[in-house]
Amino acid sequence: MRPRMLIADDEPLLRSALREQLQQLWPEAELVAEAADGYEALRLGRELAPDLAFLDIRMPGISGLDVARTFGGRTHVVFVTAYDEHAVAAFDQGALDYVLKPVEPVRLARTVARVRERIALPPPDLAQVAQRLQPAAAPAWIQASVGQTIHFIDLHDIVYFAAEAKYTRVVTDRLEAHIRTPLKELADMLADAGFWQVHRGYVVAVRRIAAAMRDADGAMWLTLRNHPARLPVSQRFQARFRGM
């Protein structure tokens, strides 16, 4: 029997790229549906009962983790995410595999090989994954220091975060302060609050992005609304801006 697959990701370009790569790597498999958010993935998973689902961990509506736990033991799951710590943890809890965004062909080929070996085996029940791995809700404010003064900064006032040696710099329109939380941890914690990691050194408030543009050397930069900073976008995160 041909394995039946579901792809769920809220970014159309990444979803399309994953579909095309899977068709090349595993032409025998049948793509039965695609979902653009968590609720659609949940509905399609229940209606179609696919053999395999590629689930983005962070999607509008409900997360890929929550979708996965509804599958019981009837569907194998490969998580797709930009945040490797949650993917690795989900993999440890029983997911068949994980791939990081943007999906690299070599890494996906290894995943497909792993899936081929195990697709005939009963899938593990991932009912406890969401409960164990769901990240905490984003805080309403950040406590940061300027010299000897502690400021309580409303999350809505933050323009971007920047990694600096042992600290992370918090930048607003009126001040710059420092916290000890690593940038990578902030990126994960604030993803659902409208912040994107665009570089290993920067996390930016999406609402403050004015434009993404390339310079003469092909490097991508962000300009911000009502703020003079220009932030670099590393190759890993440029897929976010292909539709801009």
C-alpha positions in Angstrom: 0.0 0.0 0.0 1.1 3.6 -0.7 1.8 5.5 2.5 -0.6 8.4 2.9 0.8 11.8 4.1 -0.5 15.0 5.6 1.5 18.2 5.6 0.6 21.0 8.0 2.4 24.4 8.1 1.1 27.9 8.1 3.8 29.3 5.8 2.8 28.6 2.2 6.3 28.8 0.7 7.8 26.4 3.2 4.8 24.0 2.8 5.3 24.1 -1.0 9.0 23.4 -0.7 8.4 20.5 1.7 5.8 19.0 -0.7 8.1 19.3 -3.7 11.0 17.7 -1.9 8.9 14.8 -0.6 7.6 14.1 -4.0 11.1 13.8 -5.3 12.5 11.8 -2.4 9.4 9.5 -2.0 7.3 9.4 -5.2 5.5 6.2 -4.0 3.9 8.1 -1.1 0.6 9.8 -1.6 0.0 13.4 -0.3 -3.6 13.3 0.7 -4.0 16.8 2.2 -2.3 20.0 3.3 -3.3 22.2 6.2 -2.5 25.9 6.8 -3.3 26.0 10.5 -3.7 23.7 13.5 -7.5 23.4 13.4 -7.4 22.4 9.7 -4.7 19.8 10.5 -6.8 18.5 13.3 -9.9 18.1 11.1 -8.0 16.5 8.2 -6.1 14.2 10.6 -9.4 12.9 12.0 -11.1 12.6 8.6 -8.3 11.0 6.6 -6.3 9.1 9.3 -3.0 9.5 7.3 -0.1 7.1 7.9 2.3 10.0 8.3 2.0 13.6 9.2 4.6 16.4 8.9 3.4 18.9 11.5 4.8 22.4 12.2 5.1 22.7 15.9 3.9 26.3 16.0 0.8 27.0 13.9 -2.2 29.4 14.3 -5.1 28.0 16.2 -3.6 25.0 17.9 0.0 23.8 17.9 1.4 20.8 16.1 2.0 19.2 19.5 -1.7 19.4 20.3 -2.6 18.0 16.9 -0.1 15.1 17.4 -1.6 14.0 20.7 -5.0 13.6 19.1 -3.6 11.0 16.6 -3.3 8.4 19.3 -1.5 5.4 17.8 -2.7 5.6 14.3 -0.4 8.2 12.6 3.4 8.5 12.6 4.6 12.1 13.2 7.5 14.1 11.9 7.8 17.6 13.5 8.8 20.6 11.4 10.1 23.6 13.4 12.5 26.5 13.5 13.2 25.7 17.2 15.4 22.7 17.6 15.0 22.3 21.4 11.3 21.5 21.2 11.8 19.3 18.1 14.5 17.2 19.8 12.4 16.9 23.0 9.4 15.8 21.0 11.6 13.3 19.1 12.7 11.9 22.5 9.1 11.5 23.5 8.3 9.3 20.6 7.9 11.3 17.4 9.3 9.5 14.4 11.7 12.3 13.5 12.0 16.1 13.1 13.3 18.5 10.5 14.3 22.2 11.0 13.2 25.1 9.0 14.1 25.9 6.3 14.1 22.2 5.4 17.4 21.1 3.9 17.2 18.3 1.3 20.0 16.2 2.8 18.4 16.3 6.2 14.9 15.5 4.8 16.4 12.6 2.8 17.6 11.1 6.1 14.2 11.6 7.6 12.5 9.9 4.6 14.9 6.9 4.9 14.0 6.6 8.6 10.3 6.8 7.9 10.6 4.1 5.2 12.1 1.8 7.8 9.4 2.3 10.4 6.2 3.2 8.5 4.9 -0.4 8.8 5.4 -0.4 12.5 2.6 0.8 14.9 3.0 4.5 15.6 3.7 5.6 19.2 0.9 7.3 21.1 1.9 11.0 21.5 -0.9 11.9 23.9 1.5 13.2 26.6 3.8 15.2 24.3 1.9 18.5 24.3 1.5 18.5 28.0 5.2 17.9 28.6 6.6 20.2 25.9 4.2 23.0 25.4 6.2 26.2 26.1 5.0 28.6 28.8 2.9 31.6 27.8 4.8 34.7 26.9 5.1 37.2 29.7 3.3 40.6 29.5 6.5 42.4 30.4 10.3 42.0 30.6 12.3 43.0 33.7 15.6 44.5 32.5 18.4 46.6 34.0 20.0 49.9 33.0 23.0 50.4 35.3 21.6 50.0 38.8 18.0 50.6 37.8 15.5 47.8 37.1 12.9 48.6 34.4 9.7 46.8 33.8 9.2 47.0 30.1 5.9 46.2 28.4 6.4 43.6 25.7 4.5 45.7 23.2 7.1 48.5 23.6 10.0 46.3 22.6 11.4 46.8 19.1 14.0 44.0 19.1 16.4 42.0 21.1 20.1 41.6 20.4 22.7 39.1 21.7 25.6 40.7 23.4 28.3 38.5 25.1 26.8 37.3 28.4 23.6 39.4 28.1 20.7 40.2 25.7 20.0 43.8 24.9 16.4 44.9 25.0 15.7 47.8 22.6 12.6 50.0 22.8 12.0 53.4 21.3 13.0 55.2 24.5 15.7 53.0 26.1 18.1 50.1 25.9 18.4 47.7 28.8 19.9 44.2 29.4 18.7 40.9 30.6 20.5 37.6 31.2 18.0 35.3 29.3 19.7 33.9 26.2 18.4 35.1 22.8 17.6 31.6 21.7 15.4 31.0 24.8 13.6 34.4 24.2 12.9 33.5 20.5 11.2 30.3 21.6 9.3 31.9 24.5 8.1 34.9 22.4 7.3 33.3 19.1 3.5 33.3 19.8 3.7 36.9 21.0 4.7 38.2 17.5 8.5 38.1 17.7 10.7 36.4 15.0 14.3 35.3 15.2 15.9 36.6 12.0 19.5 36.0 12.9 21.5 34.2 15.6 22.0 37.7 17.1 18.5 39.2 16.7 14.9 38.7 17.5 12.5 41.4 16.2 8.9 42.4 16.9 7.1 41.5 13.6 4.8 44.5 13.9 7.9 46.8 13.7 9.2 45.4 10.4 8.8 47.9 7.6 10.6 46.0 4.8 13.0 43.2 3.9 15.5 44.1 1.2 18.8 42.8 -0.3 21.9 44.9 -0.8 24.3 44.8 -3.8 26.0 41.7 -2.3 22.8 39.8 -1.9 22.6 40.0 1.9 19.1 40.6 3.4 18.4 43.4 5.8 15.3 44.6 7.7 14.3 48.2 8.0 12.0 49.0 11.0 9.0 51.2 11.4 9.9 54.5 13.2 13.3 53.2 14.2 16.8 53.8 12.6 18.2 50.3 13.1 18.8 47.9 10.2 18.9 44.2 11.2 20.6 41.4 9.2 18.6 38.3 8.2 20.7 35.1 8.1 20.2 32.6 5.3 18.4 30.2 7.7 15.6 32.7 8.3 15.2 34.3 4.9 12.4 32.0 3.9 10.1 34.0 6.2 10.4 37.0 3.8 10.1 35.4 0.4 6.5 36.5 0.1 7.2 40.1 1.1 
